[in-house]
Amino acid sequence: MTTSVDVVSGTDSPYALSHLDALESEAVHIFREVAGEFERPVILFSGGKDSIVMLHLALKAFAPAAVPFSLLHVDTGHNFPEVLEYRDRAVARHGLRLHVASVQEYIDRGALKERPDGTRNPLQTVPLTEAIQQHRFDAVFGGGRRDEEKARAKERVFSLRDEFSQWDPRRQRPELWQLYNGRHAPGEHVRVFPLSNWTELDVWQYIQRERIELPEIYFAHEREVFQRSGMWLTAGEWGGPKATEETEKRLVRYRTVGDMSCTGAVDSDATTLDAVIAEIAASRLTERGATRADDKMSEAAMEDRKREGYF
């Protein structure tokens, strides 16, 4: 008498993929699909954990050949030094080409104005969209995930942007059976999200499995911080703290990395991958909901920015 194997669930099958293998396979497929469909793709790379995982997946997708895409970073001028150092090391290690769109350069020539609150995250949209137009990128990879924020939760893996880089949710296309439609008119481009179906926990478990190096600020360390709107922010040249805000040394780490002016640290003693994973598994707040001031400006802050061309 023979026993059957449930090929749908993979029960007792030596060929069943783990959930991380399945996510990796999907992302690798997306990278290869874009390489076959588009002429000038680019990877947005900030040196944050999601873009680091995305670059790791791209390297895997095309090994032993080189990654056939360049990298693009929108530098606000208020980025964490540890993250910029990691970015430059990664570019040098893998022999990649990096394009940098500088918010500071736009401010210096009067094309953008500083905000009263000092944050530059919303100022990234114009340098990003103009860099896409200048280099004629037709596909732009981003590390956005659907579990991060509700506007990102309703966006497709292939997200069409018009000639002004704007997003219209009504123009989204169905993506049945992992079939992606990359058609676009001249001047339009497609934003591509290989990590759409990953969670923050998946990202960290994959980092642990693949032994991926990260900037040290993702792990607990002592840092001079001050409290604003319920978040621990880093003191810096961007304008914090104010005269009424006192700094103190605390043991903290960062769950997400963005502009120093709007990215909060969390109290943590997690100095290892195991400790970070345990901490995230117990959390009931997404990293953006817990630590990003720019997403708290309004209920639709992220969707409004995405409609204007932001990621």
N, C-alpha and C positions, 0 to 999 in steps of 0.2 A: 504494500500500500504506500503511495507517495503522498507527500503533503504539499499543498500549494502555498505560494508566497503571495502576500498582498502587495502587488506592484504599485498600487496607488499610495499607500502609506509607507511602504518600504519595510514593513515589519519583518524581522528576521532575515532581511536581505543583505548580503555582503556588499551590494552595489548601492545601497541607499546613501544619499548625501546628508551630511549634517546641515543644520540650518545655516551655519557660516559658509559651508561649501556652496550651498544653493545661492546665497547672496553674492558670494564671490563670482560664481559662474554667470549670474545675471549681469553683474557689473562688467565683467570681461566681455561678454557678448555685446553690451551697449558700446563699449569703447571700439570694438572691432566693427560694429555696424556703422558708427560715425566715420571711422577711417575709410570705409568703403563708399559712403554716400556723399561726403562733403569734401571740399577742396582745401579749406583753410581753417581747420579747427584749432582751438586754443584751450588750455586748462587754466582756470582761475586758481592761483596758488598764493595763499596768504601765510603759510607756515603754521596754520591751525590744524587741529587733529583731523578734521574731516578732509581737508585738502591734502594732508599728508597721506591718509589712507587712499584717497583717490589717485594720487601719484603712484603709490605702491601698486595699486590695481592696474594702472596703465603700464607700468614697467612689466608686470606679469603678463599682461595681455599680448605684448609684442616681443617678449624675450625669445631668443637671444638678440633680436634686432633692437635698434634704438627706438624710443618713443617718437612717433612721427608728428608730434605736436610741440609747440612752444608753450611757455607759461606766461601768464599775465597777472600782475599784482597791482591793485589800486592802493597806493601808500598814502595814508591820511596825514602822515607826519607826526602822528600821535600813537604809533604802534609800539608794542612792547619790544625793547631792545633784544631780549632773549629770542623772540619769535623771528625778528629780522636776521639775527645771526644764524638761526636754524635754516631759514629760507636760503640764504647765500651758500651755506654749506651743502645743502641738498642740491642746489643748482650746479655747483662745482663738482660734486661727487658723481653725478649722473651725466655730466656734460650737456646740460640743457640750455636752451636759449630763454632768457627772461626779459619780458617787456614790463616796464614799471610806469604806471600812470600816476603822477604826483598831484595830490590835492593842493599841497603847498605852492606848487608852480602856478596853479590856477588862481590861488589867492594873491600871489605876488604880482600877477599881471592884471588883476582886477576882474577876472572872469567869474570869481566866486567871492562871497563875503563870509567872514567868520560869523557863526551864530552867537547870540547872547549867552547861551548856556555853555559854550566852549566845545560842544561835541561836533566832530567832523564826519561821523558815520553817514548822515543824510547827504553830505557834500560829495560822496563818492560817485553818485549817479552820472554826473556830467563827464568827469574824466573817464569813467568806464565806458559809457556809450560812444564818446568820441574816439577812444582807443580802438573800439570794435570797428568803427567806420573807417578810421585812418588805415588800419592794417587789413581791412576787408575780411575780417573773420566771419565765417558763415555758420560756425557751430562753436558754442562757448560752454565748456564743462563747468558746473558748479557743484559744491558739496552739500547743497541743501537736502534736508531729509523731511519727510512728511510728519514725523513725530514732533518736530521742533515747534511748529506754529501753525495756526489754522489756515492762513493764506497759502502756506507751502503744502498743507495737507491736500488741497484740492488741485494742485498743479500736476500736469502730466510729466512723464520722463522726458519726452521731447516737447518743449514748450516754445511755440512760435512767437517771435517778436516782430513787430512791424518795422518800417523804415526809420522810425524814431526810437526804436528799441523798447517800445511800450508793450505791455502785456494786456490782452483782452481775454478774460476767462471764457467768454462766449465763443471764441475761435478755437478752443481746445479740441483736439482730435481724439477719437477712440483709440485705445491701444490694446486690442484683444490679442491674446496668444503671443504676447511679446513681439508684435509687429509694429514697428515704429515708422511713422510717416515724416520724412525729412524734407518734403517739398516746400519751397519758399520762393517768393518772387525776388527779383533783383532789389538789393537794398535791405531786404529782410534777413533775419538770421534765426537760429534755433538755439535756445538754452537747453542744455542736456544735464540731467541729474542722475548719475549712476547709483547714488546712495539713497534714492527716494524711499525704498522699502526697508532701509536699515533703521534701527533705533540707536539711541546713545549707548545703550548697553551692548548692542551688537558691535558697534565701533570699537569699544574698549576690549571686548572679548577677542575681536579680530586682531587688534594691536598686540594683545598678549600672545595669541597663538603664533602670529607672524614675527614676533620680536621686533616690532617697529620702534625706532627711536623717536622720542618726542621732546619738545622744549621743556625745560625743567619746571616752568611755572604751572604745568598741569598736575604737579605733585606738591604736597604740603611743604611750605617753607616760611620763614619769618619775613614779613614785609611791612613797611611803613604804609598804613592805610588810614582813611578817614571815612566816616559814615555820612551818606547822603541818600535820602529817599529809601532808607532801609537796606542800602547796599554798601559794601566796603569797597571804596575806590582807591586807586593808587595816586599818590601825590605826584605832580609833574608840571611841566611847563605849559600844559594845555589850559591851566587856570584853576586848578584845585590844589589845596583846599581854600575856601573863603576864610575871611578873618574870624568868622564865628564857628568854623569847623576845626576841631582838634585832631591831630594825627596821633596814632598809637601803633606800636608794634604788635602784630598778631600772627598766629600760625594759620596760614590760609593756602588755598590753591584756587586755580581757575578751571571752571568747567567748559567755558568757551572763550575764545580770544577774538577781540575786535579792537576798536578804538579805545585807548586808555580812559577816555573821558566818559564812556558809557558802559564799560564792561566791569561788572562787580566780581570780587573774589568771594569765596565761601569759606567759613571757618571749617578747618579740616586738619586731621592728623594723618591723612592717608599719604604715605610716602612710597608705597609700592603699588604695582598693578593690581594685586589681589585686594588690597585695601580700597583702592579706588573703585573697583568693580563691585565690591560689597556695599560701598557707600551709595553708588548709583542705583543698585538693585533695590535699596531701601527708600530711595527718594520718590516723592510723589509730584515733583515739579520738574518740568523740562529745563534744560540748561538756559534757554533763552528766557523762559518765564521767570527763572530765579535770578538771573544775573545780567540782563540786558536792558538798560534804561531806555534805549531808543525804541524798543518794542512796547514801552509803557506810555508813550506819548498820547496814544488813543487806542481804542479797540481795533481800529482798522489800520494802524500805523504801518505794518508790514505790507499789507495789500496795497495801500496808497503808494508806497515807495516802489513796489513791483510794477504797478501800472505806469510809473514814470520812467522805468528802465532799470531799477535796482534788482539785485538778485533776491 
